[in-house]
């Protein structure tokens, strides 16, 4: 089924001090610690005002994230692929803020049967994977907690389909989004549609070439900060 190095800058000033003999001596007064608010500051040191970012900036980390299961040892319509691949990203923004995000999913995958939950095309909210060997593609959101499956359909089809759909999801600021691609047994259907030809999704890499394997790319279409 992902630290910061902080340097503290101290400012000093040289101030003249009057002496009885008419001369002047100096002393160095350290300025108070300067809060680190630049791009090198750890998130827990940022003041709340710095985390009150625009909705687009808060969810920008999601755009371009991909689930990828490349092929090797292709044979007779199937191939080997790495076991579970996982990556995650965390939204930013002020605590207590919730965003409504329209996400576009495009890619090439084999379908998988999911049991329970709410099905909407290839999108399945909640539920659980059927007990078979076909690939699971899912997205876990930590707040509010929910699991979304991305390749809902009929297992055992023996071919791949192209995905291109948009769904709206609610996520809170500081929510962690985890992408998981699980081939179950380390094998999968190679990139080929019902006609036996490779499926190419225009507009995303490696188009116009085919991807040797299966993948899904997620992009943010729009975002609204809820009141």
C-alpha positions, -999 to +999 in steps of 0.1 A: +000+000+000+071+110+030+129+184+078+138+214+081+171+231+090+166+263+107+191+291+111+185+318+137+198+352+128+208+375+156+211+412+147+235+434+166+241+471+167+271+491+179+260+519+202+282+548+215+285+552+253+296+585+267+326+584+291+338+610+316+371+615+298+353+626+266+361+593+248+336+568+236+334+531+241+311+507+224+289+478+234+269+453+213+232+448+221+216+417+206+183+422+191+155+399+201+151+366+182+138+371+147+109+347+139+117+326+109+088+330+084+106+325+051+104+294+028+131+277+050+110+279+082+094+247+095+057+247+093+052+245+131+071+278+135+050+297+110+026+323+125-011+317+117-011+347+093+015+329+072-007+299+069-037+318+059-030+311+022-052+313-008-073+282-016-054+276-048-021+276-030-034+254-002-043+226-025-017+231-052+004+202-039-023+178-053-019+188-090+001+165-110+003+137-084+004+102-101-003+066-093+021+046-115+027+009-119+052+004-148+055-029-167+084-053-171+086-087-186+056-082-208+041-115-219+008-125-236-011-094-225+002-092-189+034-080-172+052-078-139+050-047-119+063-034-085+044-042-054+025-015-035+034+020-044+025+048-020+030+086-019+014+114+001+009+151+002-003+175+029-025+205+023-016+238+039-038+266+054-052+278+086-065+252+111-103+248+108-105+257+071-122+232+047-119+232+009-142+219-017-119+207-045-128+196-080-102+169-090-097+156-125-084+120-129-069+108-162-050+076-169-049+040-181-059+012-157-075-022-155-109-022-138-115-036-103-147-047-085-154-029-052-180-040-028-202-015-010-198+022-009-212+046-035-203+039-071-203+067-097-187+055-129-151+045-122-153+064-089-162+045-057-166+063-024-160+040+005-165+002+002-138-024-001-119-042-028-132-075-040-110-105-031-093-110-064-059-102-080-068-071-099-051-037-092-064-014-065-061+024-070-072+044-041-069+078-024-071+081+014-080+115+029-072+120+066-097+149+073-125+143+070-115+106+068-126+089+036-113+064+011-119+068-027-113+041-052-105+053-088-108+023-111-142+008-102-156-017-127-155-054-135-125-074-125-112-101-148-118-081-180-083-087-193-079-052-208-073-016-198-095+014-201-088+051-204-099+073-175-110+110-177-134+122-151-138+149-125-151+145-090-155+170-061-140+161-027-139+180+006-106+182+025-095+202+055-064+223+058-035+202+070-052+170+057-029+143+044-038+128+011-023+093+004-022+077-030-019+039-031-015+017-061-016-020-052-012-047-078-019-074-052+002-101-067+029-081-086+013-087-120-011-067-141-028-063-175-004-045-199-015-013-216-040-025-242-077-017-248-105-039-261-090-036-296-056-047-284-041-013-291-023+008-265-045+033-247-031+069-249-045+097-228-040+130-246-027+160-227-006+143-201+028+126-202+039+105-220+013+113-247+014+111-276+034+080-267+019+051-247+027+045-211+042+011-206+021+001-177-008+016-158-012+051-143-035+078-131-028+115-129-047+139-106-051+176-113-069+204-094-096+219-116-110+243-091-112+249-053-135+268-030-129+276+006-161+268+025-175+293+051 
